[in-house]
Amino acid sequence: MHNDLKKDASEIFKAAIEAVEPSVAVKRALRRDENNLYIGNRVYELEKYQNIYVIAFGKASVPMAKALEEILYDKTIQGIAITKYGYSDKLKHIEVYESAHPIPDENSLKAGQMVKELLSKAGKDDLVIFLISGGGSSLLALPRKDVSFKEFVKLHEALLSSGATIKEINIVRKHLSQVKGGGLAKMAFPAQSITLVLSDVVGDSLDVIASGPTVADSSTFEDFNDIIERYHIPLYPSISRLLEDGLNGLVEETLKAGDPVFDFCYNKLIGTNCIALEAASKKASEMGYNTLLLSSYITGESKEIAKVFAALARNELLHSRPMSKPACILAGGEVTVTIKNGGKGGRCQEMALSFAIETSGLEGMLFLAAGTDGIDGPTDAAGAFADGSSVEKASMYGIDARAMLDSHNSYNFFNELGDLHKIGPTGTNVMDIYILIVT
């Protein structure tokens, strides 16, 4: 593997991360003078609120909460920041709590109970500030009454290995939860609330990010049922009963547009995959590459999307199209992996392995697929580097690339080659970045 290209890809990826650093995003969105807090076209007179409550959850919750503490440095605030294990840090006023991702655990449930208790104190003369980032759906969990938490967790496991899109997964999550699908907005009512959001979903839909806890939800129990049937997902007794009651109109739907609760809510998107890609594009151009920002809407099966990038690499090498070399093609989004056999890896590592197989033997190019949170799947790597020599190098170690792909064992493949991209938790999460360099 060409180390100079590997270094360049790393620098381009780093520029993308820096552009969506959570504290930067919060301070870019919020402005304050002595008595007022400004966000978008809204002004909040801080003197009129008796209490300020802060609920932060997601992989970026701690740096987002820290930035807010700095903005409200002279105000008494109460709150909780719920983050992934290993992502915590000490805050001055806001309690930090750790739970699990991508599958909720008992701490996720406790966090949900703590948030519900805190919001029960909020009244009409109070202000609630929600800080939401990627991973929030699993880190903060509070099932509807009569839904077994054990079965709730098992359904999450089944959903994440089904091949369902994040939008589809979150439709199911909303209908199982007290806090999602507008649930937190309902809990905060009648207090005024502000929600600042770092997007980790394709299209940046506020009703999908962290399962839309402070916005209206257009999905229904019928949609929930369709998803379960489409992906042949088994239902456990308590969830089956909830779904049946929902279909029969015996339990409440998620909150819909027009509900008076939303008159008290203001939501603001402050960080996206597109912002990260624009920063990466700028960096690549400064480094002398002819740059194309392809799309921030990449979805689909990881190993199949890799074939598109392999085709782009071949076209660049043979025809210098769609731009002249040296070229840097950038894209972002979030792909999925349908797991059939056990293994260790993540969607980005699997994409890189598929790319390596498709481009085996080609020279003069490199591909990096990595998650902006620094963690790809249940591994300690953000993603992996691949090029036309990866498969041959692996064979020298007795590793069959195709067999490793079929068993979803991409982590061990790239770990053996020394081509995992390990950067540790970044504190942010705006999906994934894909970098193709051709020289």
N, C-alpha and C positions, 0 to 999 in steps of 0.2 A: 504493500500500500504506500502511495506517495505521501510522505509525511508533511510536505509543504501544503498539499491540498487538504489534508486532515486538519492542519493548523488553521488554514483559512476558513474552513467550514466551522470550526470551533469559535473563531472570532466573530463570524457572521451570526451564529446562533447566540453568542453572548450579547451582541448588540440588540437582538430581538428581545431577550430577557430583560435587559436594562430598561427598555422602553415601557415595559408594563410592570415595573417594580411597584408593589402595592402602595407603599407610603408615598411614592411620587404621584401615583394615580389619584390617591385620596386628596393630597394637597393641591393637585391640579384642578380637582372638582370643587373643593370647598374653599371659600374665601371668607375671612372674618375681619370685622373692625371691632371696636370695643364692645358694642352691644348687639351686633347683628351677625348672623350667619347667612352667607349667600351661596346658593347652589342653583345653577341654571338661571331661570327667571324668577326664582323664589327667594324671599327674604324671611328669615325666622328671627324674631326679636327674642333674644335669649333671656332677657329680664322677666318675660311674662310666664316662663315655665318654672313650676315649683321643683320638678325633678327631671333629670335627664338620664334615660336608661340606654345602654348600649348592648346590642346582641350581635356578636360577630361569629360567623361560622364558615368553615372552608379552610383549604390549605393556606390561604393568604390572610387568615383572620387576625393573626397576631401582629404582623406589620401594619395592617390596615387599622387595627385598634390603637396601636402605638402612635400612628400619625394623627388619629383623632384626639387622643389624649394631649398631644402637643398643641393642636389647634384650640382645644378647650382647656388649656393649661390651668386657668384660674377658676374653673367651674367644678362643682361637686358632681361626679357622675358615678353611677352604679352599673355594673354590667358583667358579662361573661363572654369570653372568646373561646370557641371550641375548635380545636385544630387536630391534625393527624398526629399520631404518636411520633415523637422525635422532632416535631416542628415547634414546640413551645418555647417561650421565653418569658421573662418576668415583666409585668406591666405595673404601673404605679397604682392605678385605681381599679382596673378591670381584672377579674379573676380569669385565669387561663386553665382550661380543662382539655384533656386529650381523649380522643376516641378513635374508632377504627375506620379505615377506608381500604378497599371499596365496599366491603361488607360490614354493615353495622354490628356493633357488639353491645354488651351490657352498659358500657360507658356512654355509648351513643344514646341509649335509652335514658340513662340518668341525666345526660345533658338536656334531652328533650323535656324531662320533668322539671329540671331546674329553670329552664327558659319559661316554661308555662307558669311556674310559681312566681318568677320575677315579673312577668307581664301582667299577672293578676293584680299587681300593685298599681299599674299605670292607670291614670285617670285623665279627665278632660283638660287638666291644667299641666299636663306633662308632655315631654317630647321623647320619642323613642327613635334611636338611630340603629338601623340594621346595616351590617357590613357583610356582604355575601360574596363568596368566591367558590371556585371549583372544589368538588368533593363534599359540598354541603349536604347533599342528599343522604349520604350515609353517616356523616359525622354527627348530625342532629336527627334523631329518630324518635318518634312518638306515635306508635300505632293507634288506630281508632280503638275505642272501647270494644272489648270482647275478641280482639284479634290477638292470638298467641304470639308473643315476641319470638319464640323459637321458630314458629312457622313463618313469621315475618322475615326472619333471617334466611331461612331455607329458600323462600321464594326469591329473595335478592340473589342468592347464589345461582339459582336456575335461570333467572333473567339475564344475568351478566354472561352466562355461557351459551345463551340461546341464539345469538346473532341478531337480536333485536337492536334497533337504533336507540340512542340515548333519549330521544323524544318519546319513543314507545315505552321504554323502561320507566321514564318519569311519569307518564300517564298512569301507569299501574301504581307507582309510588304515591302519587297524589291521592289516589282513592283509598289507599291503605292508611293514610296519615292524618293526624290532627294538625300538623304544622305546615304541611305542603298544600299546594293548590289554593293559596290565599289564606291558609290557616293562621299564620303569624299575624297577618294584617287584622284578622278577626280578633285574635287574642289581645293585640295592642289597642284596639278600639275601646274608648273614644279618644285616646291620646292622638296627637299628631305624630306622624312617622315619616322618616326619611330613609330610603334604602339606596345604598351605593353598591354597585355590582361590577365585579370582574367576570367577564363572560368566559365560560369553558365549553360552550356549545356552538355548533355550526349555525350561522344565521343570527346569533346573539339574541334569540327570543327570550324575553324576560320570563315568560311563563314556563320555559324549559329549564333555565339555569337554576340549579339546586331545587328543581321541581316547583318553581314559582311560588314561594311562600308568602309573598306580599303583593301578588298581582292576581287578576281574575283568570279563571281557567275555563276554556271552552270545551274541554274533553268531558266525556261522560262514562258512566258505568258500562254502557254499550261498547265504547271504545276499549275499555279495560278488557271486556269479554272477548272482543275481536282479536286483541293482541295475544291473549292466553291461547286462543284456538289456533291462531296463525302459526305460532311457534311451538305448539304442542307442549305447553308448560303444565306440569301437574300441579293441582291445587290441594292444599291441606285443609282439613275440616273447618277451622275458624275463618279462613279466607274464603273458602267456597260459600260459607253461609253469608258472609258480608257481601260477596258479589251477587248472590241470589237475591238478597234483600235490596241491594242497590238497583238491580234490574227491575225489581217489583215496586220501586219507589218507597221502600220502607225505611231507608236511611237517607240522611242528607247528602246531596251532591256537594262537590267542591264549589267554592264561591264563584259566581258568574259576574260578568260585566254588568254594571248598573247597580250593584249592591252598594248601599250607602257607606259601608265600611271604607270603600276606596276613595271617598271624598276626603278622607283624612290622610291619605297616603301619597307620597311622591317618590317615584323610582327614577334612578339615574344610572346609566351605563357608563363606567369610567375606564374600562380597560378591555381590549378585544384582541383577537388573533390578528386582525387586519392591522392594528396599530403596531404590533410586534413585527409583522412582515414588512411594513413600510420602513421600519428602522433597520431591519436586516438588508433590505434592498439598498438603502442609502449606504450602509457599511460596505456591501459588496461592490457598489459603484466606486466608492472611494478607494477600494483595493485594486481597481483596474478591470473589473469584470463588466461585461455587457449583461445587463440584468433584466430579467423578466419576472414580474410578480404574477404567477399563473392564476391562483385562486385561493381564497380562504374558506372554500366550501367543500373541501375534499371529504367524501364519505365512502363507505363501501367496505367490502372484505379486504383486509390488509394485504394479503398475498396477491390479490387481483389488481389492486391499485398500484402495487409495485411494478407490474408489467407495463403500466402506462409510463412510469418514469424511466423504465428500461428502454421503451420505444423512443422517448424523447432523447435519451442519451445516445442511442444509435443514430438518430436523425442528425443530432449535433455533430457527432464524430464524422459522419459520411458527407453531410451536406451543409454544415454550419447554419442550420435552421432550427428554431425560428429566429436566432440572431447569430452574428458572427462570434467566433471564439476569440478570447476566453469568455465563456458564458457561465452565468449563474442563474439557474431557474429555481424560483422559490414558490412554495405553496404551503398551505396550512389547512387544518381541519381536524377530524378525529375519525379514524377508521375503526372497524370492529374485527374481532377474531371469533370464529365459530369453533369451539374446542371439541374435538372428537377423541383425542387421546391426551393423556396427561403429559406435562412437560413444564419447563421453566422458561418464562419469557414474557413479552408484552407486545402490544400491537405494533409499536415502532420497530422493535427488534425483529419481529416477524416480517415486517415490510422490508427491512434491510436485507434479511436472509433471502427472501423471494427475489429481490432486486439482484443480489449477488448471483443467484442461480441463472437468472434471465440474461445477465451480462457477462457470464463467465468467458474469460479469454480476451475481453476488450481492454484497451489501454487508454490512458489519458482522461479519466473521469473518476469521480467519487460521489457517493451518495451518503447523506446523513439524515436519518429520521429520528426525532427526539421529542419528548414531552417537555413542555415549558415549566412544569412543576419539578422537573429533575428526577421524576420517578415514572418509569414505564411499567405498568402492571405491577405485580407483587414482587418487584426486584429492586436492587439498589442502583440501577442504571437508568439514565434518561432515555437512552436509545442506543443506536449502534451505527458505525461507519461500514460501508461496503463498497467494493469495487470489483473489477474484472478478475482480480487475482485471489479473491476471498475463497472461492470454492477449491481452487488448486492448492492453496496453502492448507486448507482444512484437510484435504485428502492426504497430505504429507503426515498429518497427525492421526491418520486412520479414521477420520470423521467423514461420514456421508452426508453432504449438505441436504439432499432431497429427503433422506430419512429423518434428519433433524427438523426439517420444515413440517413433514407429515405428523411428527409427534409434538409439534409446537415447542421445540426445545432450543429456541433461538438464543437464549441467554448463554447456555453452555457452549454453543457454537462460537459466538463472538468472544466469550470469555477466554476460550482456548487460544484465539488469535490475538488477543489483546486489543480488540477493536470495539469494546463497549465504550459508550460515552458516559462516564461517571463524573457528575458534577455536584452531587448531593442535592438536598432540597433547596429550591430557589426561593421559596416563600411566595411564589405567584403561580397562576395556572390559567392559561388562555389556550388550552388545547395543545396541538402538536405543530411542529415546524418541520418541513421537508426541504432539504437543500441539495440540489444537483449541480455539481461543478464539472464543466467539460473544458479541456484546454487543447 
